[in-house]
Amino acid sequence: SFSCWIGTLGFVAYYFKLFSLVTVLANLLIVPLAALITLSGFSLIAGEFLLPWLSPLFAKTIEFLSLLLVAISLWLSKIPFAVFTF
């Protein structure tokens, strides 16, 4: 995560005219959560064929995890001096 941030820092600064200080922290929280959402989505697809009555549970889990991901993103974006624009 840190290496990717350093590697793309120049491109992001040049093209988007911003510099984010919370990127590494955000990636530590959001990337595992996004992977869990993806795995839950595959489980939903497989579960639909094998145990269709269990699909609403998978769907509610995905909905909760997605809302959690958005909430974390919003929370991180409100940290003072999280992003500098120029």
C-alpha positions as CSV (number, residue, x, y, z in Angstrom):
1,S,0.0,0.0,0.0
2,F,2.8,2.4,0.9
3,S,4.8,1.5,-2.2
4,C,1.8,2.1,-4.4
5,W,1.1,5.4,-2.8
6,I,4.7,6.5,-3.3
7,G,4.8,5.2,-6.9
8,T,1.6,7.1,-7.9
9,L,2.1,10.2,-5.8
10,G,3.6,12.2,-8.7
11,F,0.9,11.2,-11.2
12,V,-1.9,12.0,-8.7
13,A,-0.4,15.3,-7.8
14,Y,0.1,16.3,-11.4
15,Y,-3.2,15.2,-12.9
16,F,-5.6,15.8,-10.0
17,K,-3.7,18.6,-8.2
18,L,-4.0,17.0,-4.8
19,F,-1.9,15.3,-2.1
20,S,-3.5,13.0,0.4
21,L,-2.0,12.2,3.8
22,V,-4.5,9.6,4.8
23,T,-4.1,7.3,1.8
24,V,-2.0,4.6,3.5
25,L,-4.3,4.5,6.5
26,A,-7.4,4.4,4.2
27,N,-5.9,1.5,2.3
28,L,-5.1,-0.4,5.5
29,L,-8.8,-0.2,6.4
30,I,-10.6,-0.3,3.0
31,V,-8.6,-2.8,1.0
32,P,-9.3,-5.8,3.3
33,L,-13.0,-4.7,3.5
34,A,-13.3,-4.5,-0.3
35,A,-11.8,-8.0,-0.6
36,L,-14.4,-9.3,1.9
37,I,-17.1,-7.6,-0.1
38,T,-15.9,-9.3,-3.2
39,L,-15.7,-12.7,-1.5
40,S,-19.2,-12.2,-0.2
41,G,-20.4,-11.4,-3.7
42,F,-19.0,-14.7,-5.0
43,S,-20.6,-16.5,-2.1
44,L,-23.9,-14.9,-3.0
45,I,-23.6,-16.1,-6.6
46,A,-22.6,-19.6,-5.5
47,G,-25.2,-19.7,-2.7
48,E,-28.0,-18.7,-5.1
49,F,-27.5,-22.0,-6.9
50,L,-26.8,-24.2,-3.9
51,L,-28.9,-22.7,-1.1
52,P,-31.3,-20.1,-2.6
53,W,-33.0,-19.6,0.8
54,L,-29.7,-18.3,2.2
55,S,-29.2,-15.6,-0.5
56,P,-30.9,-12.8,1.5
57,L,-28.4,-13.3,4.3
58,F,-25.5,-13.0,1.9
59,A,-27.1,-9.9,0.3
60,K,-27.6,-8.2,3.7
61,T,-24.0,-9.0,4.7
62,I,-22.8,-7.4,1.4
63,E,-25.1,-4.4,2.0
64,F,-23.7,-3.9,5.6
65,L,-20.1,-4.3,4.5
66,S,-20.6,-1.8,1.6
67,L,-22.2,0.7,4.0
68,L,-19.3,0.3,6.4
69,L,-16.8,0.9,3.6
70,V,-18.6,4.1,2.6
71,A,-18.8,5.2,6.2
72,I,-15.0,4.6,6.7
73,S,-14.3,6.6,3.6
74,L,-16.4,9.5,4.7
75,W,-14.9,9.4,8.1
76,L,-11.3,9.5,6.7
77,S,-12.2,12.3,4.3
78,K,-13.3,14.5,7.3
79,I,-10.0,14.3,9.1
80,P,-8.5,17.8,9.2
81,F,-5.7,18.3,6.6
82,A,-6.4,14.9,5.1
83,V,-6.0,16.3,1.5
84,F,-4.1,19.2,0.2
85,T,-5.1,20.7,-3.1
86,F,-2.9,23.0,-5.2
